[in-house]
Amino acid sequence: MMQDIFVGVNVAKDWLDVHHVLSGARRIANTAAAARSFAAACAQQGAWVIFEARRLVPEFDGAGHA
């Protein structure tokens, strides 16, 4: 029985911090080409890619309205 592979990704404007359970941590550029290469490598391994969850909170005025 094959064990699932999980890859964690923290997204920033200019880069992706990637932690692969087998190969460790690395930083890649947040570009279309780098993302395609990363996605292809993960697909080839059958890896699950987990992205950070972040909720954007709108600015509020003094009365608590967005």
C-alpha positions as CSV (number, residue, x, y, z in Angstrom):
1,M,0.0,0.0,0.0
2,M,1.4,3.4,-1.0
3,Q,1.4,6.2,1.5
4,D,-0.1,9.6,0.5
5,I,2.4,12.4,-0.1
6,F,1.5,15.9,1.1
7,V,3.1,19.1,0.0
8,G,2.5,22.3,2.0
9,V,2.6,25.7,0.2
10,N,2.7,29.2,1.8
11,V,1.8,31.8,-0.8
12,A,3.5,35.2,-1.0
13,K,3.3,37.8,-3.7
14,D,6.7,37.0,-5.2
15,W,7.4,33.4,-4.1
16,L,6.0,30.1,-2.9
17,D,7.5,28.5,0.2
18,V,7.1,24.8,-0.4
19,H,7.6,22.0,2.1
20,H,7.7,18.5,0.6
21,V,7.6,15.7,3.2
22,L,10.3,13.8,1.2
23,S,12.6,16.5,-0.1
24,G,12.2,19.3,2.5
25,A,11.7,23.0,2.2
26,R,12.5,25.3,-0.6
27,R,11.4,28.6,-2.1
28,I,10.3,29.0,-5.7
29,A,9.3,32.0,-7.7
30,N,5.6,32.9,-7.8
31,T,5.5,32.8,-11.6
32,A,3.4,30.9,-14.1
33,A,6.5,28.9,-15.4
34,A,7.6,27.9,-11.9
35,A,4.0,27.0,-10.8
36,R,3.6,24.8,-13.9
37,S,6.9,23.0,-13.2
38,F,5.9,22.5,-9.5
39,A,2.4,21.3,-10.4
40,A,3.8,18.8,-13.0
41,A,6.3,17.4,-10.5
42,C,3.6,17.0,-7.8
43,A,1.2,15.4,-10.3
44,Q,3.9,12.9,-11.4
45,Q,4.3,11.9,-7.7
46,G,0.6,11.8,-7.1
47,A,1.1,14.3,-4.3
48,W,-1.6,16.2,-2.5
49,V,-0.8,20.0,-2.5
50,I,-2.1,21.9,0.5
51,F,-2.2,25.7,0.4
52,E,-2.3,28.0,3.4
53,A,-5.8,29.2,4.3
54,R,-5.9,33.0,4.6
55,R,-9.0,35.2,4.9
56,L,-8.7,38.7,3.7
57,V,-10.4,41.2,6.0
58,P,-11.6,44.4,4.4
59,E,-10.8,47.8,5.9
60,F,-13.4,49.1,8.4
61,D,-14.5,52.6,9.0
62,G,-14.9,53.9,12.6
63,A,-18.4,52.5,12.8
64,G,-17.4,49.0,11.9
65,H,-18.6,49.1,8.3
66,A,-16.7,47.8,5.3
